[in-house]
Amino acid sequence: MNGEGSQTLAGHSTGAGGPGGAGDKLSISFSSSRKRLVFEADVVSYLKVFRAEGRIEFASKLEVVPSDDDNSEHAIKGVTMDVWHEAEQAFHSVPIPTPAKAEDDIPPLSGSIQATFHVFLDQENPLSMPKWVKNGDVDTWLATMFGFGRGSDGLRRDENGAGASKGWEGKIHVVDPDPALTLQSTLEQWATNSMVAQQKDRELFLKSYFYLPDKAEETEPNMDHIMELLLKPIRGSYPTIGSHRDQDHHFRPFYYGHTSQVHPILQAAVNSDPNLIAQQTHQSLAVLAIFRALQGVAAKYGGDEGLKEAESRVREVIKSLPTQMLNKHLDQMFQKWNTSKSGSFQFKPVR
């Protein structure tokens, strides 16, 4: 194969940090995992993962390094081949045959400048799929692997501060990762997996509680109720503004007391409704007031589109809360909704 070419190889890709060595190498196992080709990151131009096809495509710069000894095998810069020795239970590096023969089970690697490899993964005995392959978040995986983050110039750095741009930076791409989770998909997963009541009731709760009833076909989010997913953990076990301590030192609801002591800015977050004020803490009212300010500024300077974008960003923040926490509060909110007025929850607007 001369110049640019393409070769097909069946086997496992163990990826960076796999059996092929350190995190700056790509290892391809083949011949029933008895052999493997190991590529240093510097000679890999790009790497694409096609999950649905069970295939990895990558390109490598192949440069034959002549040996001083005419009788010795030529080496390929940045590429080695390992063979499993059963007696020693270990891999040993061996010269890459140039040119390769059919019995070598490897593509011809001599005389090539740029080669494209198509690696078909073993679907009968698959390796476990790493998280970064599922979600496509390669940057986070690299940051976790190397552990040193980025410098001010945007390049990853090792402990000595040297740029690592010649490694895997910008080279790895997952073509078909799982769709990014949205708050809606998180809610739907809860409705499917929760053990509280029946699934049809949980789905009805999502539809009637978290979406505006007059715009159900457009599934426009009811942001006042969605914000409750954030306000509940903020309130936690703290006494609400409208509660008081009884003679047994337990907090009891007392909806008409102490609301006058709440600052007008915080009261405005719930339209100064004493019932709604009484159900919050000062901290949760403050967060809600910030949300109202965001809505106001977004609508003023960006109109309806600006408001939609701002509320979308808020939903992203809420979605980033731990799933276990969201599920816990969804269970509680659903139980309250399910026992009120035969499942019909009457929402009182706070805007």
C-alpha positions, 0 to 999 in steps of 0.5 A: 500500500503506497501513499494514502490507503485504507485497511480493514482490521478485525479485533478489539480496540482497547483505547488509550490507557488500555493493555497497549500501555500508557494513556498516550497509546492506542492498542488494537488487539487481533488474532483472538487477542494474541497480537496487538498493534500499538500506536502512539498518539503522536502518529494518530491524525484522528480517531472516530468511534461509530457505535452503531456499526461497532467500528472505529476509524482512525488515520495514522502517519506511517513513517519507516525508520531505516535501520543501521543494520541492513539485515535488521527489520525496519521500524515504523515510527510510533507503531509497535506490534506485541505478541502474546507468549503463553509460556510467560503469560505476557506480551512481548514486542516484535518487529513488524514484518515489512512487507507483511504476509497474509499469515501475519494478519496485519495490513501492509504497513511499509511504504505508506505516508498516511493510512486509514484503518477501519477496526471492526469490534468483536461483537460476540465478546464485546468489551464494556463501553466506557462512559465517554464513548456513551456520552461523547464527552471526550474532553472530560475523559481526557481531563480525568485521565491526565488530571492536569486540566488546561493552561491559559492558552487552552492546551492541556498541561502535564505536571511540568506545565508542558503543552500536550497538544500533540497527544489526543487533544482534538483528535477523538470524536464519537460519531453517534453518542447517546442523546444528551439528557434534557430535563424532560428526559430526566422527568420521563425516566423518573416516571418510568422507573419510580416505584411510587403509585402507577406509571400512568399516574406519574405520567399524568402528573408530569403532563399536568404539573410541569407543563402549562395546561392551555399549551399542552400540545406545545409542551411548554414548561411550567417554570414555576413548578419546575423551579420547585425542583430547585427550591425544595432542596434549598428549603431542606428541613429548615422551618419555612417562614410561615411555620412556628414552633409548638410546645413540643418543639415541632414546627407547625404551619402558621400561614399568616404570621411573620410574612410582613418581616419579609423584604418586599423584593423577596415578597415580589417573587411570589406576587406578595401572596402570604400563602406562598411566602409562608411556604418558603424560606428566606433562602428559597425566596431569594433564589426565586427572586433571582430567577424572576430578575433573570426572566425580567432582564431576558424579556426586556432585552431579548423579547420572547426568544430571550426569555425562552433561552434564559428559562432553557438555561435554568432548566439545564442547571436544574437538570445538573442536580444529582439524579437521586436528589431529583427523583427523591423530590419528584416522588414527594411532589407526586405524592402531594399532587396525587392526594390533593383533590382526587389528583387534580392540583390547582396551581395558583400563579405567582407571576 
